[in-house]
Amino acid sequence: MRIEATDERQRLWENLLEATDQSAKSKALDDAARYYCRMRGDVAGYGTGKVEELLRAADERGSLTASEIAEILDSRELSVSYETSWSLGD
């Protein structure tokens, strides 16, 4: 498959390489495609999408904490986590 490398597409691929921490465009594109399929869902091999899962959880529970959202959206392609810390005094 040959994909025309327009100026806009070149900038997008450069940003994708940086965002995915990959050194090859093909690996970065693979990660992005897997992530999109995982978030969207409803395609072979991915089942229910993470976005649908997030919306369903929010609807069922009424609200979600940041850590609950991170747990749902976490994926192999894009790690999502949430940490909090508290401090009192000086």
C-alpha positions as CSV (number, residue, x, y, z in Angstrom):
1,M,0.0,0.0,0.0
2,R,1.3,3.4,-0.9
3,I,0.1,6.5,1.0
4,E,0.8,9.9,-0.4
5,A,2.9,11.9,2.0
6,T,1.4,15.4,1.9
7,D,2.8,18.2,4.0
8,E,-0.1,17.9,6.5
9,R,0.3,14.1,6.6
10,Q,4.0,14.4,7.2
11,R,3.5,16.7,10.2
12,L,0.8,14.4,11.5
13,W,3.2,11.4,11.2
14,E,5.9,13.3,13.0
15,N,3.5,14.2,15.8
16,L,2.4,10.5,16.0
17,L,6.0,9.3,16.2
18,E,6.6,11.7,19.1
19,A,3.2,10.8,20.8
20,T,3.7,7.0,20.5
21,D,7.4,7.0,21.4
22,Q,8.0,4.9,18.3
23,S,10.9,5.2,15.9
24,A,9.2,3.8,12.8
25,K,6.1,5.3,11.2
26,S,4.6,1.8,10.6
27,K,4.8,1.0,14.3
28,A,3.3,4.4,15.3
29,L,0.5,3.9,12.7
30,D,-0.1,0.4,14.1
31,D,-0.4,1.7,17.6
32,A,-2.7,4.5,16.6
33,A,-5.0,2.1,14.6
34,R,-5.1,-0.4,17.5
35,Y,-5.9,2.4,20.0
36,Y,-8.7,3.8,17.7
37,C,-10.2,0.3,17.4
38,R,-10.0,-0.3,21.1
39,M,-11.6,3.1,22.0
40,R,-14.3,2.8,19.4
41,G,-15.0,-0.9,19.7
42,D,-17.7,-2.7,17.8
43,V,-15.2,-4.2,15.4
44,A,-13.8,-7.8,15.2
45,G,-11.4,-8.6,18.0
46,Y,-12.1,-5.5,20.1
47,G,-15.6,-6.0,21.5
48,T,-17.2,-3.2,23.4
49,G,-15.2,0.0,23.0
50,K,-13.6,1.8,25.9
51,V,-15.6,5.0,25.2
52,E,-18.8,3.1,25.4
53,E,-17.6,1.4,28.6
54,L,-16.8,4.8,30.1
55,L,-20.1,6.3,29.2
56,R,-22.0,3.2,30.5
57,A,-20.1,3.3,33.8
58,A,-20.8,7.0,34.2
59,D,-24.5,6.5,33.5
60,E,-24.8,3.6,35.9
61,R,-22.8,5.1,38.7
62,G,-23.8,8.7,38.3
63,S,-20.2,9.9,38.5
64,L,-16.7,8.5,38.3
65,T,-13.5,9.4,40.0
66,A,-10.4,10.3,38.0
67,S,-8.8,6.9,39.0
68,E,-11.9,5.0,37.7
69,I,-11.8,6.9,34.4
70,A,-8.1,6.1,34.1
71,E,-8.7,2.5,34.8
72,I,-11.3,2.2,32.0
73,L,-9.3,4.2,29.4
74,D,-5.9,2.5,30.2
75,S,-4.7,0.5,27.2
76,R,-1.6,-1.2,25.9
77,E,-1.1,1.6,23.3
78,L,-1.6,4.5,25.7
79,S,-1.1,4.0,29.4
80,V,-3.5,6.0,31.5
81,S,-3.1,6.3,35.2
82,Y,-4.0,8.7,37.9
83,E,-2.1,9.6,41.1
84,T,-3.0,12.0,43.9
85,S,-1.2,13.2,46.9
86,W,-2.2,15.2,49.9
87,S,-0.2,17.5,52.1
88,L,-1.0,19.4,55.2
89,G,0.9,22.3,56.7
90,D,4.2,23.7,55.5
